[in-house]
C-alpha cells in the first residue's frame, strides 16, 4: 500500500475548507440577491440627452367642418358687412369656402364683404424662423381685382406682416413680407410669373427662409425676392382669410379657397 504523506493530508483539508466557503457564498447569493444599483440620470463620461427639436407650429384650415373647428385648438370666426356671405362647396372629398361675388356697385362701401379670422397666438408668429404658408385657390378671369387677399397676418404700413395675395387683374399671386427697416416700414414682394385666375384649382405657396422670399405655383418656383435676414415677423393681429378685414377697402377675395396652412419651423 502506498503511504500517504503528511503534506497531502494538509492539501486535502485545505481544499475541503475552500469548497465549503464557496458553497456558502453561492447559497447566500441565491437567498438574498444583491440589489443592482440604479443607473444615474447622466452616466459618468456622457452628456445629458439633447432636447427634442421644435416640431413646428402654425395652423391648418381645410373647412371640411365648415366653421366648426371642434378639437382643432383654434376658433374660426366669420366677419361680414353689407350682407357678405360665405358658402361651403364640395372640393376633394371635403369642403372649400366660397367668398362674396365680385361687386360692381359704384360705391364700394355698399359691396358685400366677408372674411374668416383666427385669433392671434404665440404659435402664429414666426419671428426669424423659416416660414411656409399658402392655400389652394380657384378664381375665374372675372373674379380678379386690384386687391385680393388670400391669407395674411398683420399690416404692411405698421408693425410686421406676412401675406399671400392675388392682386391685379392678371391674377398673378404674390407673397409679401413687410416690417421696419432702419425705422421705416418696407414691403418685400415675390411676384408669381403667371396667373392662376383660369377657373381651375391651384396650390399657391410662400416660403421665407432668412433673406429669401419665394412664391410657388402648383409646386413650381415662380418668383422670388430678397429681404433683410434680421427682419423678424411678430405682431398681435389675427390671421385673416379672404381679406384684411370686413370694413371698406378690405381687398376682398372673390372665388374659392381651401387648405389654408401656416407652417413655422
Helices and strands as residue ranges (DSSP letters): H 6-31, E 57-61, E 76-81, E 87-91, E 94-98, G 108-110, E 113-118, G 122-124, E 131-138, G 141-143, E 149-154, E 161-165, E 172-181, E 184-195, E 201-209, E 212-217, E 220-226, E 239-241, E 256-264
